Amino acid sequence: MQLTLEVNGMTCGHCEKAVKGALEELEGVHGVEVHLDSGKVDVSYDEAFATKAMMKEAVEAQGYDAVG
């Protein structure tokens, strides 16, 4: 599965690493691509393990606002 999350508050490389790292730690997530310019995060995942709600929670735990 492929999903795009909109994440508000990402402004730099550190933000990108924090969001990417949090999502990659979730079981079932295979790939994460962060686009700082648009504030979007593309996630490839196995829907048997990961859900959109889990991803939003992981991003929000890092202090960012996941809309999407």
C-alpha positions in Angstrom: 0.0 0.0 0.0 1.0 3.6 -0.6 -0.2 6.5 1.5 0.6 10.2 1.6 0.4 12.1 4.9 0.4 15.9 5.1 2.6 16.9 8.0 2.7 20.5 9.3 5.7 21.9 11.2 8.6 20.2 9.3 11.1 22.9 8.4 14.6 21.3 8.3 16.7 18.1 7.9 16.3 17.3 11.6 12.5 17.4 11.2 12.7 15.2 8.2 14.9 12.6 10.1 12.6 12.7 13.2 9.4 12.0 11.1 11.1 9.4 8.9 12.6 7.6 11.8 9.3 7.5 13.7 7.5 6.0 10.7 10.3 3.5 9.9 10.1 2.1 13.4 6.5 1.0 12.8 6.1 -2.7 11.9 5.0 -3.1 8.3 6.4 0.2 7.0 8.8 -0.5 4.1 9.6 3.0 2.8 9.3 6.6 3.8 10.0 9.6 1.6 9.7 13.1 3.2 9.2 16.1 1.0 10.0 19.2 3.1 9.0 21.7 0.4 5.4 20.4 0.2 5.1 19.1 3.8 4.1 15.7 2.4 5.3 12.2 3.5 4.9 9.2 1.2 4.7 5.9 3.1 4.9 2.4 1.6 3.5 -0.1 4.1 1.8 -3.5 4.6 -1.8 -2.8 5.7 -1.8 -6.1 7.7 0.6 -4.4 10.2 0.4 -0.6 10.0 -2.6 1.7 9.8 -2.9 5.4 9.0 -3.9 6.1 12.6 -0.7 4.5 13.8 1.4 6.6 11.4 -0.3 9.8 12.5 0.2 8.9 16.1 3.9 8.3 15.5 4.3 11.6 13.7 2.4 13.5 16.4 4.6 11.9 19.1 7.5 13.7 17.5 5.7 17.0 17.9 4.4 17.5 14.4 0.8 17.8 13.2 -0.3 15.1 10.8 -3.3 16.1 8.7 -4.0 13.7 5.9 
